[in-house]
Amino acid sequence: MINGGFGMVIDGSEDADRRIREMLLWDVNNGIARRSWARNEGAVAAIRREMERTPGLEVTLPNFADDEIIRNALNDNE
């Protein structure tokens, strides 16, 4: 299997089964994390839920700042 330049040998072994599960978990959650960092509220909720469900999964969550605070901070620097 090749996905975006990533290759994996799938040979029917138990080890291959484990690698597939880990890769899919990582790939899907990586996409959700990227969307959460883009301030997608649904993705933030989804990655929080997955972190509760999956031991060892730790994703840095975005910190949302009020747009007005950002505008004021940028205007203060002019």
PDB file with SEQRES, HELIX, SHEET and CRYST1 records, atoms N, CA, C and O in Angstrom:
SEQRES   1 A   78  MET ILE ASN GLY GLY PHE GLY MET VAL ILE ASP GLY SER          
SEQRES   2 A   78  GLU ASP ALA ASP ARG ARG ILE ARG GLU MET LEU LEU TRP          
SEQRES   3 A   78  ASP VAL ASN ASN GLY ILE ALA ARG ARG SER TRP ALA ARG          
SEQRES   4 A   78  ASN GLU GLY ALA VAL ALA ALA ILE ARG ARG GLU MET GLU          
SEQRES   5 A   78  ARG THR PRO GLY LEU GLU VAL THR LEU PRO ASN PHE ALA          
SEQRES   6 A   78  ASP ASP GLU ILE ILE ARG ASN ALA LEU ASN ASP ASN GLU          
HELIX    1 AA1 GLU A   14  TRP A   37  1                                  24    
HELIX    2 AA2 GLU A   41  ARG A   53  1                                  13    
HELIX    3 AA3 ASP A   67  ASP A   76  1                                  10    
SHEET    1 AA1 2 ILE A   2  ASN A   3  0                                        
SHEET    2 AA1 2 PHE A   6  GLY A   7 -1                                        
CRYST1    1.000    1.000    1.000  90.00  90.00  90.00 P 1           1          
ATOM      1  N   MET A   1       0.847  -1.168   0.000  1.00  0.00           N  
ATOM      2  CA  MET A   1       0.000   0.000   0.000  1.00  0.00           C  
ATOM      3  C   MET A   1       0.893   1.230   0.000  1.00  0.00           C  
ATOM      4  O   MET A   1       1.869   1.281   0.747  1.00  0.00           O  
ATOM      5  N   ILE A   2       0.579   2.216  -0.817  1.00  0.00           N  
ATOM      6  CA  ILE A   2       1.298   3.483  -0.821  1.00  0.00           C  
ATOM      7  C   ILE A   2       0.266   4.598  -0.697  1.00  0.00           C  
ATOM      8  O   ILE A   2      -0.724   4.636  -1.428  1.00  0.00           O  
ATOM      9  N   ASN A   3       0.520   5.509   0.251  1.00  0.00           N  
ATOM     10  CA  ASN A   3      -0.395   6.610   0.510  1.00  0.00           C  
ATOM     11  C   ASN A   3       0.437   7.871   0.692  1.00  0.00           C  
ATOM     12  O   ASN A   3       1.135   8.007   1.696  1.00  0.00           O  
ATOM     13  N   GLY A   4       0.376   8.777  -0.245  1.00  0.00           N  
ATOM     14  CA  GLY A   4       1.078  10.045  -0.113  1.00  0.00           C  
ATOM     15  C   GLY A   4       2.575   9.892   0.102  1.00  0.00           C  
ATOM     16  O   GLY A   4       3.170  10.653   0.865  1.00  0.00           O  
ATOM     17  N   GLY A   5       3.194   8.919  -0.559  1.00  0.00           N  
ATOM     18  CA  GLY A   5       4.622   8.726  -0.407  1.00  0.00           C  
ATOM     19  C   GLY A   5       4.999   7.785   0.715  1.00  0.00           C  
ATOM     20  O   GLY A   5       6.172   7.451   0.880  1.00  0.00           O  
ATOM     21  N   PHE A   6       4.023   7.354   1.485  1.00  0.00           N  
ATOM     22  CA  PHE A   6       4.260   6.432   2.592  1.00  0.00           C  
ATOM     23  C   PHE A   6       3.979   5.024   2.100  1.00  0.00           C  
ATOM     24  O   PHE A   6       2.901   4.759   1.567  1.00  0.00           O  
ATOM     25  N   GLY A   7       4.926   4.120   2.269  1.00  0.00           N  
ATOM     26  CA  GLY A   7       4.727   2.746   1.816  1.00  0.00           C  
ATOM     27  C   GLY A   7       4.686   1.777   2.981  1.00  0.00           C  
ATOM     28  O   GLY A   7       5.398   1.957   3.969  1.00  0.00           O  
ATOM     29  N   MET A   8       3.858   0.752   2.871  1.00  0.00           N  
ATOM     30  CA  MET A   8       3.763  -0.268   3.908  1.00  0.00           C  
ATOM     31  C   MET A   8       3.549  -1.618   3.240  1.00  0.00           C  
ATOM     32  O   MET A   8       2.727  -1.760   2.336  1.00  0.00           O  
ATOM     33  N   VAL A   9       4.307  -2.605   3.705  1.00  0.00           N  
ATOM     34  CA  VAL A   9       4.133  -3.965   3.204  1.00  0.00           C  
ATOM     35  C   VAL A   9       3.007  -4.620   3.985  1.00  0.00           C  
ATOM     36  O   VAL A   9       3.045  -4.678   5.214  1.00  0.00           O  
ATOM     37  N   ILE A  10       2.012  -5.111   3.274  1.00  0.00           N  
ATOM     38  CA  ILE A  10       0.886  -5.809   3.896  1.00  0.00           C  
ATOM     39  C   ILE A  10       0.981  -7.261   3.453  1.00  0.00           C  
ATOM     40  O   ILE A  10       0.659  -7.600   2.314  1.00  0.00           O  
ATOM     41  N   ASP A  11       1.428  -8.112   4.371  1.00  0.00           N  
ATOM     42  CA  ASP A  11       1.691  -9.502   4.007  1.00  0.00           C  
ATOM     43  C   ASP A  11       0.772 -10.509   4.692  1.00  0.00           C  
ATOM     44  O   ASP A  11       1.007 -11.715   4.613  1.00  0.00           O  
ATOM     45  N   GLY A  12      -0.269 -10.027   5.360  1.00  0.00           N  
ATOM     46  CA  GLY A  12      -1.211 -10.936   6.012  1.00  0.00           C  
ATOM     47  C   GLY A  12      -0.794 -11.374   7.399  1.00  0.00           C  
ATOM     48  O   GLY A  12      -1.514 -12.131   8.049  1.00  0.00           O  
ATOM     49  N   SER A  13       0.354 -10.914   7.863  1.00  0.00           N  
ATOM     50  CA  SER A  13       0.835 -11.318   9.186  1.00  0.00           C  
ATOM     51  C   SER A  13       0.142 -10.515  10.283  1.00  0.00           C  
ATOM     52  O   SER A  13      -0.460  -9.473  10.021  1.00  0.00           O  
ATOM     53  N   GLU A  14       0.235 -11.015  11.511  1.00  0.00           N  
ATOM     54  CA  GLU A  14      -0.321 -10.285  12.654  1.00  0.00           C  
ATOM     55  C   GLU A  14       0.402  -8.958  12.833  1.00  0.00           C  
ATOM     56  O   GLU A  14      -0.209  -7.956  13.207  1.00  0.00           O  
ATOM     57  N   ASP A  15       1.709  -8.953  12.565  1.00  0.00           N  
ATOM     58  CA  ASP A  15       2.469  -7.711  12.680  1.00  0.00           C  
ATOM     59  C   ASP A  15       1.981  -6.680  11.661  1.00  0.00           C  
ATOM     60  O   ASP A  15       1.878  -5.495  11.978  1.00  0.00           O  
ATOM     61  N   ALA A  16       1.685  -7.125  10.449  1.00  0.00           N  
ATOM     62  CA  ALA A  16       1.153  -6.212   9.430  1.00  0.00           C  
ATOM     63  C   ALA A  16      -0.207  -5.674   9.862  1.00  0.00           C  
ATOM     64  O   ALA A  16      -0.505  -4.500   9.647  1.00  0.00           O  
ATOM     65  N   ASP A  17      -1.030  -6.519  10.467  1.00  0.00           N  
ATOM     66  CA  ASP A  17      -2.340  -6.090  10.961  1.00  0.00           C  
ATOM     67  C   ASP A  17      -2.177  -4.991  12.006  1.00  0.00           C  
ATOM     68  O   ASP A  17      -2.898  -3.993  11.984  1.00  0.00           O  
ATOM     69  N   ARG A  18      -1.222  -5.180  12.925  1.00  0.00           N  
ATOM     70  CA  ARG A  18      -0.957  -4.174  13.959  1.00  0.00           C  
ATOM     71  C   ARG A  18      -0.488  -2.868  13.317  1.00  0.00           C  
ATOM     72  O   ARG A  18      -0.950  -1.788  13.686  1.00  0.00           O  
ATOM     73  N   ARG A  19       0.429  -2.972  12.359  1.00  0.00           N  
ATOM     74  CA  ARG A  19       0.953  -1.770  11.702  1.00  0.00           C  
ATOM     75  C   ARG A  19      -0.149  -1.017  10.956  1.00  0.00           C  
ATOM     76  O   ARG A  19      -0.176   0.213  10.969  1.00  0.00           O  
ATOM     77  N   ILE A  20      -1.048  -1.745  10.312  1.00  0.00           N  
ATOM     78  CA  ILE A  20      -2.164  -1.104   9.598  1.00  0.00           C  
ATOM     79  C   ILE A  20      -3.035  -0.328  10.581  1.00  0.00           C  
ATOM     80  O   ILE A  20      -3.385   0.825  10.333  1.00  0.00           O  
ATOM     81  N   ARG A  21      -3.380  -0.962  11.690  1.00  0.00           N  
ATOM     82  CA  ARG A  21      -4.229  -0.293  12.685  1.00  0.00           C  
ATOM     83  C   ARG A  21      -3.557   0.962  13.234  1.00  0.00           C  
ATOM     84  O   ARG A  21      -4.195   2.006  13.363  1.00  0.00           O  
ATOM     85  N   GLU A  22      -2.270   0.857  13.555  1.00  0.00           N  
ATOM     86  CA  GLU A  22      -1.550   2.016  14.079  1.00  0.00           C  
ATOM     87  C   GLU A  22      -1.446   3.125  13.038  1.00  0.00           C  
ATOM     88  O   GLU A  22      -1.611   4.302  13.361  1.00  0.00           O  
ATOM     89  N   MET A  23      -1.171   2.750  11.787  1.00  0.00           N  
ATOM     90  CA  MET A  23      -1.039   3.745  10.730  1.00  0.00           C  
ATOM     91  C   MET A  23      -2.366   4.462  10.495  1.00  0.00           C  
ATOM     92  O   MET A  23      -2.394   5.685  10.357  1.00  0.00           O  
ATOM     93  N   LEU A  24      -3.454   3.715  10.448  1.00  0.00           N  
ATOM     94  CA  LEU A  24      -4.759   4.342  10.220  1.00  0.00           C  
ATOM     95  C   LEU A  24      -5.136   5.256  11.376  1.00  0.00           C  
ATOM     96  O   LEU A  24      -5.656   6.350  11.158  1.00  0.00           O  
ATOM     97  N   LEU A  25      -4.878   4.815  12.606  1.00  0.00           N  
ATOM     98  CA  LEU A  25      -5.161   5.657  13.772  1.00  0.00           C  
ATOM     99  C   LEU A  25      -4.370   6.956  13.677  1.00  0.00           C  
ATOM    100  O   LEU A  25      -4.911   8.042  13.882  1.00  0.00           O  
ATOM    101  N   TRP A  26      -3.079   6.830  13.364  1.00  0.00           N  
ATOM    102  CA  TRP A  26      -2.229   8.010  13.279  1.00  0.00           C  
ATOM    103  C   TRP A  26      -2.667   8.913  12.126  1.00  0.00           C  
ATOM    104  O   TRP A  26      -2.796  10.124  12.307  1.00  0.00           O  
ATOM    105  N   ASP A  27      -2.893   8.345  10.958  1.00  0.00           N  
ATOM    106  CA  ASP A  27      -3.215   9.128   9.769  1.00  0.00           C  
ATOM    107  C   ASP A  27      -4.515   9.910   9.949  1.00  0.00           C  
ATOM    108  O   ASP A  27      -4.575  11.102   9.650  1.00  0.00           O  
ATOM    109  N   VAL A  28      -5.538   9.244  10.430  1.00  0.00           N  
ATOM    110  CA  VAL A  28      -6.833   9.905  10.623  1.00  0.00           C  
ATOM    111  C   VAL A  28      -6.723  10.997  11.681  1.00  0.00           C  
ATOM    112  O   VAL A  28      -7.195  12.115  11.473  1.00  0.00           O  
ATOM    113  N   ASN A  29      -6.103  10.676  12.816  1.00  0.00           N  
ATOM    114  CA  ASN A  29      -6.014  11.664  13.890  1.00  0.00           C  
ATOM    115  C   ASN A  29      -5.086  12.815  13.541  1.00  0.00           C  
ATOM    116  O   ASN A  29      -5.283  13.929  14.026  1.00  0.00           O  
ATOM    117  N   ASN A  30      -4.080  12.570  12.713  1.00  0.00           N  
ATOM    118  CA  ASN A  30      -3.231  13.654  12.247  1.00  0.00           C  
ATOM    119  C   ASN A  30      -4.047  14.645  11.417  1.00  0.00           C  
ATOM    120  O   ASN A  30      -3.880  15.857  11.557  1.00  0.00           O  
ATOM    121  N   GLY A  31      -4.916  14.143  10.566  1.00  0.00           N  
ATOM    122  CA  GLY A  31      -5.782  15.018   9.776  1.00  0.00           C  
ATOM    123  C   GLY A  31      -6.744  15.810  10.648  1.00  0.00           C  
ATOM    124  O   GLY A  31      -6.975  16.995  10.411  1.00  0.00           O  
ATOM    125  N   ILE A  32      -7.304  15.151  11.658  1.00  0.00           N  
ATOM    126  CA  ILE A  32      -8.216  15.847  12.575  1.00  0.00           C  
ATOM    127  C   ILE A  32      -7.457  16.921  13.345  1.00  0.00           C  
ATOM    128  O   ILE A  32      -7.958  18.032  13.517  1.00  0.00           O  
ATOM    129  N   ALA A  33      -6.246  16.594  13.810  1.00  0.00           N  
ATOM    130  CA  ALA A  33      -5.442  17.569  14.558  1.00  0.00           C  
ATOM    131  C   ALA A  33      -5.141  18.792  13.695  1.00  0.00           C  
ATOM    132  O   ALA A  33      -5.274  19.923  14.162  1.00  0.00           O  
ATOM    133  N   ARG A  34      -4.738  18.580  12.446  1.00  0.00           N  
ATOM    134  CA  ARG A  34      -4.445  19.713  11.554  1.00  0.00           C  
ATOM    135  C   ARG A  34      -5.671  20.605  11.385  1.00  0.00           C  
ATOM    136  O   ARG A  34      -5.553  21.830  11.378  1.00  0.00           O  
ATOM    137  N   ARG A  35      -6.831  20.003  11.253  1.00  0.00           N  
ATOM    138  CA  ARG A  35      -8.052  20.803  11.104  1.00  0.00           C  
ATOM    139  C   ARG A  35      -8.391  21.537  12.400  1.00  0.00           C  
ATOM    140  O   ARG A  35      -8.919  22.648  12.365  1.00  0.00           O  
ATOM    141  N   SER A  36      -8.092  20.924  13.531  1.00  0.00           N  
ATOM    142  CA  SER A  36      -8.354  21.612  14.803  1.00  0.00           C  
ATOM    143  C   SER A  36      -7.452  22.836  14.942  1.00  0.00           C  
ATOM    144  O   SER A  36      -7.879  23.866  15.464  1.00  0.00           O  
ATOM    145  N   TRP A  37      -6.208  22.728  14.477  1.00  0.00           N  
ATOM    146  CA  TRP A  37      -5.290  23.870  14.549  1.00  0.00           C  
ATOM    147  C   TRP A  37      -5.727  24.999  13.630  1.00  0.00           C  
ATOM    148  O   TRP A  37      -5.300  26.141  13.799  1.00  0.00           O  
ATOM    149  N   ALA A  38      -6.580  24.683  12.656  1.00  0.00           N  
ATOM    150  CA  ALA A  38      -7.122  25.705  11.757  1.00  0.00           C  
ATOM    151  C   ALA A  38      -8.415  26.307  12.323  1.00  0.00           C  
ATOM    152  O   ALA A  38      -9.142  27.011  11.622  1.00  0.00           O  
ATOM    153  N   ARG A  39      -8.685  26.023  13.586  1.00  0.00           N  
ATOM    154  CA  ARG A  39      -9.837  26.565  14.324  1.00  0.00           C  
ATOM    155  C   ARG A  39     -11.164  25.964  13.891  1.00  0.00           C  
ATOM    156  O   ARG A  39     -12.199  26.624  13.986  1.00  0.00           O  
ATOM    157  N   ASN A  40     -11.152  24.734  13.422  1.00  0.00           N  
ATOM    158  CA  ASN A  40     -12.384  24.030  13.084  1.00  0.00           C  
ATOM    159  C   ASN A  40     -12.927  23.430  14.382  1.00  0.00           C  
ATOM    160  O   ASN A  40     -12.344  22.496  14.931  1.00  0.00           O  
ATOM    161  N   GLU A  41     -14.041  23.970  14.867  1.00  0.00           N  
ATOM    162  CA  GLU A  41     -14.564  23.558  16.171  1.00  0.00           C  
ATOM    163  C   GLU A  41     -14.964  22.086  16.205  1.00  0.00           C  
ATOM    164  O   GLU A  41     -14.790  21.422  17.226  1.00  0.00           O  
ATOM    165  N   GLY A  42     -15.498  21.572  15.100  1.00  0.00           N  
ATOM    166  CA  GLY A  42     -15.849  20.157  15.043  1.00  0.00           C  
ATOM    167  C   GLY A  42     -14.624  19.271  15.185  1.00  0.00           C  
ATOM    168  O   GLY A  42     -14.674  18.232  15.844  1.00  0.00           O  
ATOM    169  N   ALA A  43     -13.522  19.682  14.565  1.00  0.00           N  
ATOM    170  CA  ALA A  43     -12.281  18.912  14.662  1.00  0.00           C  
ATOM    171  C   ALA A  43     -11.711  18.978  16.076  1.00  0.00           C  
ATOM    172  O   ALA A  43     -11.167  17.990  16.568  1.00  0.00           O  
ATOM    173  N   VAL A  44     -11.830  20.126  16.731  1.00  0.00           N  
ATOM    174  CA  VAL A  44     -11.364  20.237  18.118  1.00  0.00           C  
ATOM    175  C   VAL A  44     -12.147  19.264  18.992  1.00  0.00           C  
ATOM    176  O   VAL A  44     -11.563  18.551  19.808  1.00  0.00           O  
ATOM    177  N   ALA A  45     -13.457  19.234  18.825  1.00  0.00           N  
ATOM    178  CA  ALA A  45     -14.288  18.313  19.613  1.00  0.00           C  
ATOM    179  C   ALA A  45     -13.930  16.863  19.304  1.00  0.00           C  
ATOM    180  O   ALA A  45     -13.870  16.031  20.209  1.00  0.00           O  
ATOM    181  N   ALA A  46     -13.691  16.557  18.032  1.00  0.00           N  
ATOM    182  CA  ALA A  46     -13.371  15.180  17.639  1.00  0.00           C  
ATOM    183  C   ALA A  46     -12.037  14.730  18.214  1.00  0.00           C  
ATOM    184  O   ALA A  46     -11.924  13.600  18.691  1.00  0.00           O  
ATOM    185  N   ILE A  47     -11.020  15.595  18.179  1.00  0.00           N  
ATOM    186  CA  ILE A  47      -9.705  15.172  18.672  1.00  0.00           C  
ATOM    187  C   ILE A  47      -9.719  15.081  20.198  1.00  0.00           C  
ATOM    188  O   ILE A  47      -9.030  14.234  20.767  1.00  0.00           O  
ATOM    189  N   ARG A  48     -10.486  15.933  20.863  1.00  0.00           N  
ATOM    190  CA  ARG A  48     -10.634  15.799  22.329  1.00  0.00           C  
ATOM    191  C   ARG A  48     -11.258  14.449  22.680  1.00  0.00           C  
ATOM    192  O   ARG A  48     -10.796  13.751  23.582  1.00  0.00           O  
ATOM    193  N   ARG A  49     -12.303  14.101  21.959  1.00  0.00           N  
ATOM    194  CA  ARG A  49     -12.995  12.829  22.187  1.00  0.00           C  
ATOM    195  C   ARG A  49     -12.048  11.647  21.944  1.00  0.00           C  
ATOM    196  O   ARG A  49     -12.034  10.682  22.709  1.00  0.00           O  
ATOM    197  N   GLU A  50     -11.268  11.738  20.882  1.00  0.00           N  
ATOM    198  CA  GLU A  50     -10.344  10.641  20.568  1.00  0.00           C  
ATOM    199  C   GLU A  50      -9.228  10.535  21.596  1.00  0.00           C  
ATOM    200  O   GLU A  50      -8.786   9.428  21.905  1.00  0.00           O  
ATOM    201  N   MET A  51      -8.762  11.657  22.132  1.00  0.00           N  
ATOM    202  CA  MET A  51      -7.729  11.598  23.177  1.00  0.00           C  
ATOM    203  C   MET A  51      -8.267  10.932  24.438  1.00  0.00           C  
ATOM    204  O   MET A  51      -7.531  10.223  25.124  1.00  0.00           O  
ATOM    205  N   GLU A  52      -9.543  11.153  24.749  1.00  0.00           N  
ATOM    206  CA  GLU A  52     -10.155  10.476  25.900  1.00  0.00           C  
ATOM    207  C   GLU A  52     -10.267   8.978  25.647  1.00  0.00           C  
ATOM    208  O   GLU A  52     -10.139   8.178  26.573  1.00  0.00           O  
ATOM    209  N   ARG A  53     -10.504   8.603  24.407  1.00  0.00           N  
ATOM    210  CA  ARG A  53     -10.744   7.218  24.035  1.00  0.00           C  
ATOM    211  C   ARG A  53      -9.465   6.407  23.820  1.00  0.00           C  
ATOM    212  O   ARG A  53      -9.461   5.193  24.025  1.00  0.00           O  
ATOM    213  N   THR A  54      -8.388   7.066  23.412  1.00  0.00           N  
ATOM    214  CA  THR A  54      -7.170   6.367  23.007  1.00  0.00           C  
ATOM    215  C   THR A  54      -6.022   6.670  23.962  1.00  0.00           C  
ATOM    216  O   THR A  54      -5.478   7.774  23.945  1.00  0.00           O  
ATOM    217  N   PRO A  55      -5.646   5.696  24.800  1.00  0.00           N  
ATOM    218  CA  PRO A  55      -4.504   5.903  25.706  1.00  0.00           C  
ATOM    219  C   PRO A  55      -3.236   6.223  24.908  1.00  0.00           C  
ATOM    220  O   PRO A  55      -2.959   5.596  23.885  1.00  0.00           O  
ATOM    221  N   GLY A  56      -2.486   7.190  25.384  1.00  0.00           N  
ATOM    222  CA  GLY A  56      -1.223   7.541  24.740  1.00  0.00           C  
ATOM    223  C   GLY A  56      -1.339   8.561  23.626  1.00  0.00           C  
ATOM    224  O   GLY A  56      -0.323   9.081  23.164  1.00  0.00           O  
ATOM    225  N   LEU A  57      -2.559   8.863  23.179  1.00  0.00           N  
ATOM    226  CA  LEU A  57      -2.723   9.877  22.132  1.00  0.00           C  
ATOM    227  C   LEU A  57      -2.727  11.249  22.795  1.00  0.00           C  
ATOM    228  O   LEU A  57      -3.617  11.566  23.584  1.00  0.00           O  
ATOM    229  N   GLU A  58      -1.731  12.052  22.468  1.00  0.00           N  
ATOM    230  CA  GLU A  58      -1.631  13.403  23.016  1.00  0.00           C  
ATOM    231  C   GLU A  58      -1.466  14.381  21.861  1.00  0.00           C  
ATOM    232  O   GLU A  58      -0.497  14.311  21.104  1.00  0.00           O  
ATOM    233  N   VAL A  59      -2.411  15.281  21.739  1.00  0.00           N  
ATOM    234  CA  VAL A  59      -2.382  16.282  20.680  1.00  0.00           C  
ATOM    235  C   VAL A  59      -2.433  17.649  21.341  1.00  0.00           C  
ATOM    236  O   VAL A  59      -3.260  17.885  22.220  1.00  0.00           O  
ATOM    237  N   THR A  60      -1.556  18.546  20.924  1.00  0.00           N  
ATOM    238  CA  THR A  60      -1.598  19.913  21.421  1.00  0.00           C  
ATOM    239  C   THR A  60      -2.822  20.593  20.826  1.00  0.00           C  
ATOM    240  O   THR A  60      -2.958  20.706  19.608  1.00  0.00           O  
ATOM    241  N   LEU A  61      -3.710  21.043  21.705  1.00  0.00           N  
ATOM    242  CA  LEU A  61      -4.937  21.696  21.244  1.00  0.00           C  
ATOM    243  C   LEU A  61      -4.679  23.175  20.992  1.00  0.00           C  
ATOM    244  O   LEU A  61      -3.825  23.778  21.641  1.00  0.00           O  
ATOM    245  N   PRO A  62      -5.408  23.755  20.058  1.00  0.00           N  
ATOM    246  CA  PRO A  62      -5.221  25.178  19.776  1.00  0.00           C  
ATOM    247  C   PRO A  62      -5.767  26.032  20.912  1.00  0.00           C  
ATOM    248  O   PRO A  62      -6.692  25.637  21.622  1.00  0.00           O  
ATOM    249  N   ASN A  63      -5.179  27.196  21.065  1.00  0.00           N  
ATOM    250  CA  ASN A  63      -5.689  28.196  21.996  1.00  0.00           C  
ATOM    251  C   ASN A  63      -6.354  29.277  21.160  1.00  0.00           C  
ATOM    252  O   ASN A  63      -5.707  29.936  20.346  1.00  0.00           O  
ATOM    253  N   PHE A  64      -7.636  29.448  21.366  1.00  0.00           N  
ATOM    254  CA  PHE A  64      -8.381  30.432  20.591  1.00  0.00           C  
ATOM    255  C   PHE A  64      -8.292  31.787  21.272  1.00  0.00           C  
ATOM    256  O   PHE A  64      -8.529  31.910  22.474  1.00  0.00           O  
ATOM    257  N   ALA A  65      -7.951  32.788  20.501  1.00  0.00           N  
ATOM    258  CA  ALA A  65      -7.921  34.156  21.004  1.00  0.00           C  
ATOM    259  C   ALA A  65      -9.058  34.920  20.342  1.00  0.00           C  
ATOM    260  O   ALA A  65      -9.369  34.709  19.170  1.00  0.00           O  
ATOM    261  N   ASP A  66      -9.659  35.794  21.096  1.00  0.00           N  
ATOM    262  CA  ASP A  66     -10.724  36.627  20.562  1.00  0.00           C  
ATOM    263  C   ASP A  66     -10.156  37.516  19.453  1.00  0.00           C  
ATOM    264  O   ASP A  66      -9.106  38.134  19.625  1.00  0.00           O  
ATOM    265  N   ASP A  67     -10.843  37.578  18.332  1.00  0.00           N  
ATOM    266  CA  ASP A  67     -10.361  38.361  17.188  1.00  0.00           C  
ATOM    267  C   ASP A  67     -10.138  39.826  17.549  1.00  0.00           C  
ATOM    268  O   ASP A  67      -9.209  40.454  17.042  1.00  0.00           O  
ATOM    269  N   GLU A  68     -10.974  40.367  18.410  1.00  0.00           N  
ATOM    270  CA  GLU A  68     -10.836  41.774  18.804  1.00  0.00           C  
ATOM    271  C   GLU A  68      -9.539  42.000  19.576  1.00  0.00           C  
ATOM    272  O   GLU A  68      -8.883  43.026  19.394  1.00  0.00           O  
ATOM    273  N   ILE A  69      -9.169  41.071  20.422  1.00  0.00           N  
ATOM    274  CA  ILE A  69      -7.907  41.183  21.167  1.00  0.00           C  
ATOM    275  C   ILE A  69      -6.727  41.182  20.194  1.00  0.00           C  
ATOM    276  O   ILE A  69      -5.781  41.952  20.358  1.00  0.00           O  
ATOM    277  N   ILE A  70      -6.786  40.334  19.204  1.00  0.00           N  
ATOM    278  CA  ILE A  70      -5.704  40.275  18.217  1.00  0.00           C  
ATOM    279  C   ILE A  70      -5.633  41.577  17.426  1.00  0.00           C  
ATOM    280  O   ILE A  70      -4.550  42.125  17.224  1.00  0.00           O  
ATOM    281  N   ARG A  71      -6.787  42.072  16.979  1.00  0.00           N  
ATOM    282  CA  ARG A  71      -6.805  43.338  16.230  1.00  0.00           C  
ATOM    283  C   ARG A  71      -6.227  44.469  17.074  1.00  0.00           C  
ATOM    284  O   ARG A  71      -5.420  45.260  16.586  1.00  0.00           O  
ATOM    285  N   ASN A  72      -6.633  44.547  18.324  1.00  0.00           N  
ATOM    286  CA  ASN A  72      -6.129  45.606  19.199  1.00  0.00           C  
ATOM    287  C   ASN A  72      -4.626  45.483  19.411  1.00  0.00           C  
ATOM    288  O   ASN A  72      -3.916  46.488  19.416  1.00  0.00           O  
ATOM    289  N   ALA A  73      -4.141  44.271  19.583  1.00  0.00           N  
ATOM    290  CA  ALA A  73      -2.704  44.066  19.782  1.00  0.00           C  
ATOM    291  C   ALA A  73      -1.924  44.490  18.541  1.00  0.00           C  
ATOM    292  O   ALA A  73      -0.858  45.095  18.653  1.00  0.00           O  
ATOM    293  N   LEU A  74      -2.448  44.177  17.368  1.00  0.00           N  
ATOM    294  CA  LEU A  74      -1.765  44.562  16.134  1.00  0.00           C  
ATOM    295  C   LEU A  74      -1.816  46.070  15.918  1.00  0.00           C  
ATOM    296  O   LEU A  74      -0.856  46.659  15.422  1.00  0.00           O  
ATOM    297  N   ASN A  75      -2.924  46.691  16.285  1.00  0.00           N  
ATOM    298  CA  ASN A  75      -3.048  48.141  16.131  1.00  0.00           C  
ATOM    299  C   ASN A  75      -2.140  48.880  17.097  1.00  0.00           C  
ATOM    300  O   ASN A  75      -1.669  49.972  16.778  1.00  0.00           O  
ATOM    301  N   ASP A  76      -1.879  48.312  18.273  1.00  0.00           N  
ATOM    302  CA  ASP A  76      -0.996  48.943  19.256  1.00  0.00           C  
ATOM    303  C   ASP A  76       0.441  49.000  18.759  1.00  0.00           C  
ATOM    304  O   ASP A  76       1.223  49.827  19.228  1.00  0.00           O  
ATOM    305  N   ASN A  77       0.795  48.140  17.825  1.00  0.00           N  
ATOM    306  CA  ASN A  77       2.170  48.095  17.322  1.00  0.00           C  
ATOM    307  C   ASN A  77       2.409  49.040  16.154  1.00  0.00           C  
ATOM    308  O   ASN A  77       3.528  49.119  15.647  1.00  0.00           O  
ATOM    309  N   GLU A  78       1.389  49.751  15.724  1.00  0.00           N  
ATOM    310  CA  GLU A  78       1.557  50.658  14.571  1.00  0.00           C  
ATOM    311  C   GLU A  78       2.092  51.989  15.014  1.00  0.00           C  
ATOM    312  O   GLU A  78       2.297  52.878  14.189  1.00  0.00           O  
TER     313      GLU A  78                                                      
END                                                                             
